[in-house]
């Protein structure tokens, strides 16, 4: 039986690979066929470490030349290339800009004073009621990353807001309609959601022309997603014919509304262009309507009550005016839509006639 601590090297330690017999001219002995020549056999022992024996190796090769020397001519060549004169870059030809369409439609901005105020619900249903009243309406979502307009309407956007803004100078009515997605109520929608990769840094500069183009082709343009005073929001606020300031019956919302109204005044936007709308209103609230009017110094223009059908409409991708058609909230939404309607002047050809005018016409 083999010794438990005996190793493979112990079996062949008396037959090294290069040992020659003492007699002259005798050939060297060979190791067994299964053990190749010039093989390093490390010693395995459980008693004491033994140095490994190696076969003689060839003389070490000289170290290779430093790698940096290979790139010196390339660096020198690049420095020479940088000094050569370069031809000026060709600038892309300017696109022909057509004459802007005369703005005729109303631009309504729904300004939510805090998250969860329900400004998107108001914007969607206000646009739908205007469209069902025989008006052409376009709904624009300025919440560029996570807009909810198309989600709430169960629509799939065809193109992005930035793409339409880049082409606004050359769009006619037919080409503009093809780029918008249309709801069954007749409302056309435009959003950036779903196309975040196409977000254009030049959008704030192009947005005024886009809004003018939309107003030239639609009776009403309703803008949602404005909750701050960034560059995109300012472009819409400055052109708005009506700003719906949406508040709820809580202190944070009223305080934000006060700051918003103050900033709007500093921007030169008159109070006559602003309308205060209380959304999700309930009876006997701690912050009631009178307290809101005192804090903001403005009368409430419309009041939309709380209704459980709001969440049902959002989950179904339906309009609240359809889900709650017979409920009082439908009348509240009609009052909000009335704030956006164009105020038509009385016709000069048909002056108002009182009792005397009716008698003069031959009523009796």
C-alpha positions as CSV (number, residue, x, y, z in Angstrom):
1,X,0.0,0.0,0.0
2,X,1.3,3.5,-0.9
3,X,2.3,5.8,1.8
4,X,-0.5,8.3,2.5
5,X,1.8,11.3,2.3
6,X,3.8,10.2,-0.6
7,X,3.5,12.4,-3.7
8,X,4.0,11.9,-7.4
9,X,7.3,13.7,-7.2
10,X,8.5,11.3,-4.6
11,X,8.0,8.4,-7.0
12,X,10.2,10.0,-9.6
13,X,12.6,12.2,-7.7
14,X,15.5,10.0,-8.5
15,X,14.9,10.4,-12.3
16,X,15.1,14.0,-13.2
17,X,14.5,15.1,-16.8
18,X,18.1,16.2,-17.5
19,X,20.2,13.7,-15.4
20,X,23.0,12.0,-17.4
21,X,24.7,8.8,-16.4
22,X,28.2,9.0,-15.0
23,X,29.6,7.1,-17.9
24,X,30.7,9.0,-20.9
25,X,28.5,9.0,-24.0
26,X,25.5,7.4,-22.3
27,X,22.1,8.8,-23.3
28,X,19.9,10.5,-20.7
29,X,17.1,8.6,-19.2
30,X,13.5,9.4,-20.1
31,X,10.6,9.9,-17.8
32,X,7.5,7.8,-18.2
33,X,5.4,8.4,-21.3
34,X,2.5,9.9,-19.4
35,X,4.7,12.6,-17.8
36,X,5.7,15.2,-20.5
37,X,9.2,16.7,-20.5
38,X,9.8,20.2,-19.0
39,X,6.7,19.9,-16.8
40,X,6.6,21.8,-13.5
41,X,5.4,19.5,-10.7
42,X,4.5,21.4,-7.5
43,X,5.0,19.5,-4.3
44,X,1.9,18.6,-2.3
45,X,2.6,17.7,1.3
46,X,0.7,17.8,4.6
47,X,3.8,17.9,6.7
48,X,6.1,20.7,5.6
49,X,6.2,22.9,2.5
50,X,8.7,21.8,-0.2
51,X,9.9,24.1,-2.9
52,X,8.7,23.2,-6.4
53,X,11.2,22.0,-8.9
54,X,11.1,23.3,-12.4
55,X,12.8,22.3,-15.6
56,X,15.5,24.7,-16.9
57,X,13.9,27.5,-18.9
58,X,15.2,29.6,-21.7
59,X,16.9,32.9,-21.1
60,X,14.4,35.7,-20.4
61,X,13.5,37.8,-23.4
62,X,14.3,41.5,-23.4
63,X,11.3,43.6,-22.3
64,X,9.3,45.0,-25.2
65,X,9.6,48.6,-26.1
66,X,7.4,51.0,-24.2
67,X,3.9,51.3,-25.8
68,X,4.0,55.1,-25.6
69,X,6.8,55.2,-28.3
70,X,4.4,53.7,-30.9
71,X,1.9,56.6,-30.5
72,X,4.4,59.5,-30.6
73,X,4.3,59.8,-34.4
74,X,0.5,59.7,-34.4
75,X,0.2,62.4,-31.8
76,X,2.6,64.6,-33.7
77,X,0.7,63.9,-36.9
78,X,-2.6,64.9,-35.2
79,X,-1.1,68.1,-33.9
80,X,-0.1,69.0,-37.5
81,X,-3.6,68.2,-38.7
82,X,-5.2,70.5,-36.1
83,X,-3.1,73.4,-37.4
84,X,-4.4,73.0,-41.0
85,X,-7.1,75.5,-42.1
86,X,-10.6,74.0,-42.2
87,X,-13.4,74.8,-44.5
88,X,-16.4,76.5,-42.9
89,X,-19.3,74.2,-42.1
90,X,-22.2,74.4,-44.4
91,X,-25.3,75.8,-42.8
92,X,-28.7,74.2,-43.5
93,X,-30.9,76.2,-45.8
94,X,-33.6,78.1,-44.0
95,X,-37.1,76.8,-44.4
96,X,-39.6,79.1,-46.0
97,X,-41.9,80.6,-43.5
98,X,-45.4,81.1,-44.6
99,X,-47.5,84.0,-43.5
100,X,-49.0,83.3,-40.0
101,X,-52.6,82.5,-39.8
102,X,-54.7,85.3,-38.2
103,X,-55.6,84.1,-34.7
104,X,-59.3,84.0,-34.2
105,X,-59.9,81.3,-31.6
106,X,-59.9,81.7,-27.8
107,X,-57.0,80.3,-25.8
108,X,-58.0,79.0,-22.3
109,X,-55.3,77.9,-19.9
110,X,-56.3,75.7,-17.0
111,X,-53.8,76.5,-14.2
112,X,-53.8,73.9,-11.4
113,X,-52.6,75.4,-8.1
114,X,-51.6,72.1,-6.7
115,X,-51.3,68.4,-7.7
116,X,-54.6,66.6,-7.4
117,X,-56.7,69.7,-7.9
118,X,-58.5,68.0,-10.9
119,X,-57.4,70.5,-13.5
120,X,-57.0,67.8,-16.1
121,X,-60.5,66.6,-15.6
122,X,-61.8,70.2,-15.9
123,X,-59.8,70.8,-19.1
124,X,-61.0,67.6,-20.8
125,X,-64.6,68.0,-20.0
126,X,-64.6,71.7,-20.7
127,X,-63.2,71.1,-24.1
128,X,-65.8,68.3,-24.7
129,X,-68.7,70.6,-23.8
130,X,-67.4,73.3,-26.1
131,X,-67.0,70.8,-29.0
132,X,-70.6,69.5,-28.4
133,X,-71.8,73.1,-28.6
134,X,-70.7,73.2,-32.2
135,X,-67.2,74.7,-31.8
136,X,-63.9,73.3,-33.1
137,X,-61.7,72.6,-30.1
138,X,-58.0,71.5,-29.7
139,X,-56.8,70.3,-26.4
140,X,-53.0,70.8,-25.7
141,X,-51.2,69.0,-23.0
142,X,-48.1,70.9,-21.7
143,X,-47.2,68.3,-19.1
144,X,-44.3,67.2,-21.4
145,X,-43.1,64.1,-19.6
146,X,-46.2,62.5,-17.9
147,X,-49.2,64.1,-19.5
148,X,-52.6,62.5,-18.7
149,X,-54.8,64.1,-21.4
150,X,-54.6,61.2,-23.9
151,X,-54.7,58.6,-21.1
152,X,-57.9,60.1,-19.7
153,X,-59.5,60.2,-23.2
154,X,-58.2,56.7,-24.0
155,X,-56.4,58.0,-27.1
156,X,-53.0,57.0,-28.7
157,X,-51.1,60.1,-29.8
158,X,-50.1,60.1,-33.5
159,X,-47.2,62.6,-33.2
160,X,-45.5,64.7,-30.6
161,X,-46.0,68.3,-29.6
162,X,-42.4,69.1,-30.5
163,X,-42.8,67.7,-34.0
164,X,-45.9,69.7,-34.7
165,X,-44.1,72.8,-33.3
166,X,-41.2,72.4,-35.7
167,X,-43.6,72.3,-38.7
168,X,-46.1,74.9,-37.5
169,X,-44.8,77.5,-40.0
170,X,-45.8,75.3,-43.0
171,X,-49.0,73.6,-41.8
172,X,-52.4,74.2,-43.3
173,X,-55.7,73.1,-41.9
174,X,-55.7,69.6,-43.6
175,X,-52.1,68.7,-42.7
176,X,-52.6,70.0,-39.1
177,X,-55.6,67.8,-38.6
178,X,-53.7,64.7,-39.8
179,X,-51.1,65.2,-37.1
180,X,-53.7,65.5,-34.3
181,X,-55.6,62.7,-32.7
182,X,-59.3,63.1,-32.4
183,X,-61.7,62.0,-29.8
184,X,-65.3,60.9,-30.4
185,X,-66.6,64.1,-28.9
186,X,-64.9,66.1,-31.7
187,X,-62.0,67.3,-29.6
188,X,-58.5,67.1,-31.2
189,X,-55.6,66.5,-28.8
190,X,-51.9,67.2,-29.0
191,X,-49.4,66.0,-26.4
192,X,-45.8,65.2,-25.9
193,X,-46.5,62.1,-23.7
194,X,-45.3,58.9,-25.3
195,X,-42.6,60.7,-27.3
196,X,-40.3,61.9,-24.6
197,X,-37.3,61.0,-26.8
198,X,-38.4,63.7,-29.3
199,X,-38.5,66.5,-26.7
200,X,-37.1,69.6,-28.4
201,X,-35.1,72.1,-26.3
202,X,-36.3,74.8,-28.6
203,X,-39.9,74.1,-27.9
204,X,-40.5,77.2,-25.6
205,X,-39.4,79.4,-28.5
206,X,-41.6,77.6,-31.0
207,X,-44.6,77.3,-28.8
208,X,-46.0,80.9,-29.5
209,X,-46.2,80.3,-33.2
210,X,-47.8,76.9,-32.6
211,X,-50.5,78.3,-30.4
212,X,-51.1,81.1,-33.0
213,X,-51.5,78.4,-35.7
214,X,-53.9,76.4,-33.6
215,X,-56.0,79.5,-32.8
216,X,-56.1,80.2,-36.5
217,X,-57.7,76.8,-37.2
218,X,-59.8,76.2,-34.1
219,X,-62.5,78.2,-32.3
220,X,-61.1,77.2,-28.9
221,X,-57.7,76.0,-27.7
222,X,-57.7,74.6,-24.2
223,X,-54.3,74.1,-22.6
224,X,-53.7,71.7,-19.7
225,X,-50.6,70.9,-17.7
226,X,-49.7,74.4,-16.6
227,X,-48.8,74.4,-12.9
228,X,-45.7,76.6,-12.7
229,X,-44.1,79.6,-14.4
230,X,-41.5,77.8,-16.5
231,X,-40.6,78.8,-20.1
232,X,-43.2,76.5,-21.6
233,X,-46.0,77.7,-19.2
234,X,-45.1,81.3,-19.8
235,X,-45.5,81.0,-23.5
236,X,-49.1,79.8,-23.0
237,X,-50.0,82.2,-20.2
238,X,-48.9,85.3,-22.1
239,X,-51.2,84.4,-25.0
240,X,-54.2,83.2,-23.0
241,X,-57.5,85.0,-23.4
242,X,-58.8,83.2,-20.3
243,X,-56.9,81.7,-17.3
244,X,-58.9,79.3,-15.1
245,X,-57.2,79.3,-11.7
246,X,-58.3,76.0,-10.2
247,X,-58.2,75.8,-6.3
248,X,-59.4,73.3,-3.8
249,X,-60.8,73.9,-0.3
250,X,-57.5,73.6,1.6
251,X,-54.8,76.0,2.8
252,X,-51.9,74.9,0.6
253,X,-54.0,75.3,-2.5
254,X,-55.2,78.8,-1.6
255,X,-51.7,79.9,-0.7
256,X,-50.4,78.7,-4.0
257,X,-53.2,80.5,-5.8
258,X,-52.4,83.7,-4.0
259,X,-48.7,83.4,-5.2
260,X,-49.9,82.5,-8.7
261,X,-52.2,85.5,-9.0
262,X,-49.4,87.8,-7.7
263,X,-47.0,86.5,-10.3
264,X,-49.6,86.9,-13.0
265,X,-50.1,90.5,-12.0
266,X,-46.4,91.1,-12.2
267,X,-46.4,89.6,-15.7
268,X,-48.9,92.2,-16.8
269,X,-51.9,89.8,-17.0
270,X,-55.0,91.7,-15.9
271,X,-57.4,90.2,-13.3
272,X,-60.1,90.4,-15.9
273,X,-58.4,87.6,-17.8
274,X,-58.4,85.3,-14.8
275,X,-61.3,83.3,-13.4
276,X,-61.3,81.5,-10.1
277,X,-62.7,78.0,-10.1
278,X,-63.2,75.9,-6.9
279,X,-63.0,72.2,-7.8
280,X,-64.0,69.2,-5.7
281,X,-66.1,71.5,-3.5
282,X,-68.0,70.1,-0.5
283,X,-70.4,71.6,1.9
284,X,-69.3,72.8,5.4
285,X,-65.6,72.8,4.5
286,X,-63.2,74.4,6.9
287,X,-61.9,76.6,4.1
288,X,-65.2,77.7,2.6
289,X,-66.0,79.9,-0.4
290,X,-66.1,83.1,1.7
291,X,-62.6,82.4,3.2
292,X,-61.2,81.7,-0.3
293,X,-62.6,85.0,-1.7
294,X,-61.2,86.9,1.2
295,X,-57.8,85.4,0.9
296,X,-57.5,85.9,-2.8
297,X,-59.4,89.1,-3.2
298,X,-61.4,87.7,-6.1
299,X,-64.9,86.4,-6.6
300,X,-65.4,82.7,-7.4
301,X,-66.5,82.4,-11.0
302,X,-67.5,78.7,-10.9
303,X,-67.8,75.9,-8.4
304,X,-67.5,72.2,-9.2
305,X,-68.7,69.9,-6.5
306,X,-67.1,66.6,-5.5
307,X,-68.5,63.6,-7.2
308,X,-67.6,59.9,-7.0
309,X,-68.1,59.5,-10.7
310,X,-64.9,61.4,-11.4
311,X,-62.7,58.3,-10.6
312,X,-65.0,56.1,-12.5
313,X,-64.7,58.2,-15.7
314,X,-60.9,58.4,-15.4
315,X,-60.6,54.6,-15.1
316,X,-62.9,54.0,-18.0
317,X,-61.3,56.6,-20.2
318,X,-64.7,58.3,-20.6
319,X,-65.9,61.8,-20.3
320,X,-67.4,62.9,-16.9
321,X,-70.2,64.7,-18.7
322,X,-71.2,61.3,-20.2
323,X,-70.8,59.2,-17.0
324,X,-72.6,61.8,-14.8
325,X,-74.9,63.3,-17.4
326,X,-77.9,63.5,-15.0
327,X,-76.0,64.6,-12.0
328,X,-75.5,68.1,-10.7
329,X,-71.8,68.1,-11.6
330,X,-72.8,68.2,-15.3
331,X,-74.3,71.7,-14.7
332,X,-71.2,72.7,-12.8
333,X,-69.0,71.8,-15.8
334,X,-71.3,73.7,-18.1
335,X,-70.7,76.8,-16.0
336,X,-66.9,76.3,-16.4
337,X,-67.3,75.9,-20.2
338,X,-69.3,79.1,-20.3
339,X,-66.3,81.0,-19.0
340,X,-64.4,80.1,-22.1
341,X,-67.0,81.1,-24.7
342,X,-66.4,84.1,-27.0
343,X,-68.3,87.1,-25.9
344,X,-70.1,88.2,-29.0
345,X,-70.9,91.9,-29.4
346,X,-74.5,92.9,-30.2
347,X,-75.2,93.4,-33.9
348,X,-75.3,96.9,-35.1
349,X,-77.9,96.2,-37.7
350,X,-80.4,94.9,-35.1
351,X,-80.4,97.3,-32.2
352,X,-82.3,96.3,-29.1
353,X,-85.9,97.6,-29.1
354,X,-87.9,98.2,-26.0
355,X,-91.7,98.5,-25.8
356,X,-91.6,101.8,-27.6
357,X,-89.7,100.3,-30.6
358,X,-92.1,97.4,-30.8
359,X,-95.1,99.8,-30.9
360,X,-93.3,101.9,-33.5
361,X,-92.9,98.8,-35.7
362,X,-96.6,98.3,-35.7
363,X,-97.2,95.8,-33.0
364,X,-100.7,97.3,-32.3
